[in-house]
Amino acid sequence: MTEVLAHADAVTRRYGDVVALNDVSLEIRAGELVGLLGPNGAGKSTLVNLFAGLRRPSSGTVTLFGGPPGDPASRLRLGMTPQETGLPPTLRVREVVDFVAAHFPSPAGRDELLARFDLTELRDRQVGGLSGGQKRRVAVALAFAGRPRLVMLDEPTTGLDVEARRALWDAIRDFHADGGTVLLTSHYLEEIEALAERVVVVGQGRVLADDTLAAVRGMVGVRRVVLSVPELPDLPGVLGVERDGERTRLLTTDADRLVRELVRSDVPFSGLEIQPTTLEEAFLTITTRDAHPAPAV
């Protein structure tokens, strides 16, 4: 069986009266690229911090590489970029990389790391003089300084422009292709769709979904019917309507029935497409359903 690198077993974490995580069990296996999704306050960062040993569970157990997350030997195999980082403002970028790399027995080469994250031209700049996006790139690069087996990236591309974000995606893909394991949280659903093979959705401190990207999309049983139509008739089973120029997108749980009713309506249409649910649509459906559960019958 594939090695489990990080494991949470029946974990609950409280902050005073606030329950951030409620009886959560989750494991991250070697070679996975896992996307962790959830609305603000769902417990994503708390879970990452528990795995990294930065927080302790109120109950339940957490292991990292089979041992306590705070074990220095385990931490040497972990790379992490938290949501907020405090980098020394007076140090130059290359000095920050050298300082972090010195904590590991076999670190990545400085020039290699700077090049991978497009930081070579910033190597002699003081950190305090960098833009927010540049600081974020440095923080993400530092997660890879120790040649980790597992990298945890909490909202890694916040503040980055589109070009820098896609460059970071390439670096994550390369790390994963070489056998690395990644746990990634992001509020950019496009980012999770572009990178993740497995998606975990959390809400109200609980795991609401945990499966492949395709399976999570399919959980909600919704499809999109896209077509060009001059006037849309009344059709049964339509959950939502979106218009984009000449194209109309209909959300439905029964695409076959919707198309049959459309044909019977005798309204002319063209360019009919049946598309799967996007991750955004699935995410909103799953988290909304959790926030407003159906009444007991």
ABEGO torsion letter per residue (X at the ends): XBBBABBBBGBBBBBEABBABBGBBBBBBBGBBBBBBEBBGAGAAAAAAAAAGABBBABEBBBBGGBBAABAAAAAABBBBBABBBBBAABBAAAAAAAAAAABABBBBAAAAAAAAGAAAAAABBAAABBAAAAAAAAAAAAAAAGBABBBBBGAABGBBAAAAAAAAAAAAAAAAAGBBBBBBBABAAAAAAABABBBBBBGGBBABBBBAAAAAAAAGBBBBBBBBABBBBBBGBABBBBBEABBBBBBABAAAAAAAAAAAGBBBBGBBBBBBBAAAAAAAAAAAAABBBBBX
